[in-house]
Amino acid sequence: MEKFVIRGGNALSGDVVIGGAKNAAVAILPATILAADKCLIENLPCISDVMASLQILSELGAGIRMISKNTYEIDTTHINCTEVSNELSRQMRASYYFLGALLGRFGAGQVAMPGGCNLGPRPIDQHLKAFTALGAEDSVEYGQIRVRSEHLTGAHIFFDTVSVGATMNAMLAAAMADGQTVLENVAREPHIVDLANCLNMMGADIHGAGTDVIKIRGVKKLHGCNYSIIPDQIEAGSYMVAAAITKGDVLLHNVIPKHMEPITAKLRAAGCEVAEYDDSMRVRRTGPLKPLKIKTMPHPGFPTDMQPLMTVLLTLAEGTSIVTEGIWENRFRYVDELIRMGANIQVDGQVAVIEGVKKLSPAPLRALDLRAGAAMVMAALAADGVSEIDETAHIERGYENIVEKLQALGADIRRVETPVNTVTRAM
């Protein structure tokens, strides 16, 4: 096991290169199954969720060849298995995308109930609703989800709630179904568009991704392609917050400014300077932080994955901020960690009221989930003293080389090996 040891107080400055989008990669990798061919996928982030997806593909029978750290050739021609191993599928929530891909190609798939961060119930009813509408039967037994169909046929599907996962899974399953599928009330996130673009590069016929209606005309066969994944919106937003919370000056490379607009707007409102260029952005703060009201919503609203990071930033704002979580019911579990650092936060259900304080104090911290863990890193960077963060494997599920990138910006952060049985703080 590892922990991060961070001495806060340094203003971050310099350049950072943003990696590929985790939320796009974990759907595009299963999508290669549909090609039954060789696909070259570039700009893959080197994170544990991506490595787990590649391992699942390998166990299913795909040939995996590493071209570089962020580029892999995936040959799914000879995949001969439709069951994802229980151990691997429990490692991450996104393992359920293999259901849509396996169902689309083979008419059958089996995956364990999704794992990943504990953010509350992760119902898959909308996923199964889409599969059923396309002509599949499903069953859930002993924690395993099974789907099967003799013949997939296009359908009109209206989702009861806006779901990124269900939208992507329906796209995967419908790409080769007979006839036209119309998906309504769908998610519109950038990674939805990225998956549609990748499938279209493989020969799919998908229109409307990025709007609330997606139309898919099924094709008989897909083929291999070369595809580069979009930059990660949330990684970029995290480094924007790192610059803001430390009174720094950071230039981010490999970003799409359009994707960053909900985050950019809130940082500007909080008193930060944000300059946009073609594929880069500069974030700087010299004055005090202003309080904000934030409510997380599906895209193009403020992303739920950025909520913990913005909450940390607002602990140092001059005044009262209100953050409302509109997506996940357990997103505020990390607040007790911030209170330990001297933050003044009251949580009532899905609403947090934050009274800004002058400074955060160092403390022993835990990374309770991926984004909460990143938020703890930001809090420790702002604290005046040494903080230690345990359970950092959560953080590295979604952030490539976070320690090295922060060090290059001037942060005093290092990884330290800890014995498994060591109690690092009183619980």
N, C-alpha and C positions, 0 to 999 in steps of 0.2 A: 504494500500500500504506500501511497505517497501523500504528502501534504504540501501546500504552498506556504512559504514563509515570506511575508511582505512587510517591508519597512516603508510606511507611507510618508507623504509630505513632499514628494518630488513632482514638479510640474512636468507633464509629459510633452515632449516635442520631437518632431521629425516625421518620417514617412513610414507608412504601413501599407502592405499589399493585402487586399481582402481576397479570401479564397472562394471556391465555388459554393453554391447554395446547398446546405445540408438537406433542406426540405424538398429541393428539386432532385438531388442525387438519389435519395432513397426511393423515389418513384421511378426515375429514369433507368436505374439499374435493373429492377424487375421487368421494365418494359422491353429490355433486350431479349427476353424470352420469346416475345411475339415475333421477333425477326426471324428466328430459326436460321441465323446467319451470323457473320462477324460484324460487330459494332465497335468502333473506336470512340471511347468517351473521354473527353478532355476536361480539364479544370475540375476534376473530382477533389473535394477536400480530403485530406489525409486525417480522418477522424474515425473513432471506433464504430460509429453507426455504418459508415461506408465500408469499413473492413468486414463487418458482420454481414452486410449485404453481399459482398463479393464471396465470402465464405459460403453463404447459402447457395449462391449460383454455382459455385464449384461442387458442392455436395449434391446438387440436383443433376450434375453431369456436364456443366458448361466448362469450356476451356478458358482459363484466365491467364492473360499474359501482361505483365507490367512493362509498359513502354518507358514511363518515367514515374516520379513520385505521384503525379497528379493525372496521369494518362494510362488507361488500361484498354487492352483489346479483349473483348468478350465474345466468345464463339458459343452460341447457344444451339447450334445445329443438332447436337447429339444429346440434348437433355432427355432423360428417360425416366424421370421420377417426378411425381406431383405432390409429394409430401415434404414440407419444410420441417427440419428436426425441431423437436420441442425446445431443446436447450438454446439454439440460436434464435428461434422466433421469440422467445421470452426476453431476449436481451434488449429489444427495442420495439417501440410502438409501430414503426413503419413496416414491420414484417408483414402486415396485412396486405400490402400492395402485391405481394406474391400471389394472393388469392385471385385478384382480377386478372393478372397476367397468365397464370396457369389455367384458369378457367377459359380465358380467351383463346389460348392455343390448344389445350388438350381436353377441354370440357370437364375438368376436375381439378381440385386443389384442396390442400389441407394445411392449416397453420394453427399454432397455439394462439390462445387469446393474447392480445398485445401486451407487451411489457413497457419498459421505458420509465419516464418520470411519473411519480404519484401526484397527479394534478386533479384527482377526482375520477368519477366513473367515465370510462371511455366507451360509450355504447357503439356497437357496430350495426345497429338496426337499420340505419340508412344505407350502409354498404349492402346488407342482405336484401333490403327492399329493391335496390337496383338490380342485383343479380337475379332475384325472383322475377322481376318484370321482364328481364331478358330471356327467361325460360329455364333458369337453374333452380335446383332444389338445394336446401341447406339444412344442416343439423349442427348442433353444438353439444358435444358429449365429452366428459372428462377434460374440460378445458381446451378441447380441440374444435376448431371451426372447419367443417367440411362443406364444400360446394360441388355440385355435379350437374351436368346437362348433356343431353344427347344432341341438342341443337339450339344455338343461341340465335334469337331473332330480335331485331331492332324494336324499340318500344319508346313510349312517351313517359318520362319519369319526372315527377315533381317532388323535390326533396322537402321534407317537413321542416328541416332546419338547414342552415347553411353549413356545410361540412366540407373541409378541404379533403380529408381522407376519402369520404364517400364519392366526391366529385372525381377524384383521380382514379379510384378503383372502377367506377362506372366507365370512364374513358378507356381504361385498359381492357375491360371485358367487352366493350361494344365495338372496339376498333375493327374486329373481323366478324362481327355478327351480321346475319343476313338483313338487308334493308337499312332503314334510317332510324337512328336513335336521337331523341330530343331530350336534353337534360335541362330542367328549369330550376330556378332558385339555387344555382350553383355558386361555389366559392369563386373568387376572382383574383386570388393572390398571384404574384409574379411567377411562382413555381407551377401554378396550374397552366399558365401560358407556356412555360418552358417545356412541360411534359407534352403539351399539344404540339409544339413546334418539333420536338424530337420524334414523336409518332408520325407526324407528317413527313419528316425527312425519311422515315422508314417506308413511306408509301401510303399512310393512312389518309383519310379524308375528313378532317376535323375543322370546323369553323365556329367562331364565336367565343373562344377561350379569352377570358378577360372581361367578358360581359356576364349577365346573369342567365343567358341561354346558350347552350353549346349544342351544335348539331353535328352528328357523326354519321357518315354514310359508310357502312361496313364494306370492307374490301376482302377479296379472297385470300390475299397473301401479302405479307410484309417482307421487307428485305433489310439487310444491314445498312449502316450509315456511319458517318463521322459526325460527332456532335460535341459542342463545347457548352458546358453548363454555365448558367448565369452566375454573377457574383452574389454572395450571401448578404441579403438585406439586414439580417439581425446581427451578424458579425460586424458589419460596417456600423450599424447603430450602436453597438457596444463600444467600439473604439471612439465614436463621436462622444458618447457619455464619458469615457475615460479622459478625453481632452477637456471636457466641460468641468468635470468634478475636481480635476487637479489644477485648474486655471492654466491649462496647457495650450499648445498650438500644434495640431496634428494634420498632416496631409494624407488623405486616404486615396490609394490607387486601386484600379479595377473595381469601380463601382458604377452603378447606373443611377444617376441623380434622381430620375423620375420615380424609381422604386422607393427612394428615401423620403419622399415628400411629407408623409404623415409625421415622421420623426423629426425632419428638418424644421417643420413648422413649430413644433413644441419646443425645440431647443432654441430657436430664435425668440420665441415668446418668453423663454426663461432668461434671456439676456445674453445668449451666445451669438457669435458671428459665424455664419456658415456661407462659404463661397462655393459655387458650383462651376465645374468645368466639364469637358466632354465626357471623360471617364474617371474623374477624380473630384474630390471635395476637400475643403479645408475648414477645420473647426477650431475656433479660438475663443477663449473667454478671458476678459480682463476685469470686468466689474462684478458686482454681486449677482447672485441668482435670484430670480423672481419666482414667486409661487405660481402654480398652475392648477387647472382642473383637467383631468384626463379620464376618458372612458375608453376601454378597449372594445374594439368592434371588428367584424370581418373587414377585409380589404375592400375599399381604400381607407377604412378607418384606422385608428391607432392599433398597431399589432400587439396582441397579448404577450408575445415573447419578449417585447421590450418593456413590459410593465414593471418587473422587478428592478430593472436597471434605472428607469426613470424615477421610481420611488426612492431609490438610494440617492439620486441626485437631489431630489426635492427635500430630503432631510436637512440639507444645508441652505435651503432657500430662505429668504427673509419674509416670513409670513406663513399663512395657512394654505396648504395644498389639499386637494381632494382627488383621490384616485379610485375609480370605479372599475371593477373587473367584470366584463360582460361575457367572457368565454369559459374560463375554468374556475370551478368553485373552490379549489384548494390553492390558488395562486399565492395567497398571503401567508403561507406557512413560514416563510423566511423572516417575517417581521420580528419575531422574538430574537433573532440573531442581531438585527439592527438595534433593537432596544438595549441589548447587552453592550452595544457600542455608544450608548447615550442618546440614541434617536428618540424623538417624541412622536409616537404613532399610535393611534387608536383604530382598531379594526372592528367594524360592525357588519357581519355578514360579508357582502361583496364590496364594501366601501371602506377605504382607509383614509383617515384624516391625519395629516402630517403637519405638525408645528415645527418649523425650521429651528435648528439649533446652530450655535456658533461653530462647533467642531464635533467630529466623531472621535471616540477614543479607541485605541487598539483592543482587541479581544480575541480569544479562541473562537473560531467560527466553523460552521458546517455547511457544505454545499448540499442542500437538501434535494435539489434537482438541477437540471442543466442551466436554466436561465437564472434561477436563484443563486446558483454557484457563481455565475459570472457577476451577478450583482454584489456578492460578497467580496469578490476581487476588487471591484470598483470602490466599495466602501473602505477596504483595507488600504487602497492606494491613497485615499483622502485622509485617513486617520494619521494622527501624529504619534508614531511609534510602531512597534512590531506586532503584527497579527499573524495567526496561523489558521489555515483553512484545511479542514479534513474532508475526506470523501470526494477528492478532486476528480475521480474517474467520471463523475457526472459531467463536469465541465468539459472534459476532453472528448465527450461524445459529440460535441458540437463546435469546438474551437480548435483549429489546427495551429499547433505551435504557439499557444497563447503566452506561455512564459517567455519564449524567445522573442516574440513580437513586442511584448511589453518592455523587455530588457532593452531592445533596440531603441525604444522611445524614452529611455532614461529611468524606467521603473526599477526599484530595488526589490526584485522578486526571484525566488529560487524554489526548485523542487527539492524535497527532502524525503528520503525513504523512511518509513515508519514500520516497526514490527506490527504484525497483524493483531497481536494481543495487547498492544499498548493502549492504555486509556489516556488520551491526550488532554482531557479536561473532566472536571466533575460534571456529571450529567444532571 
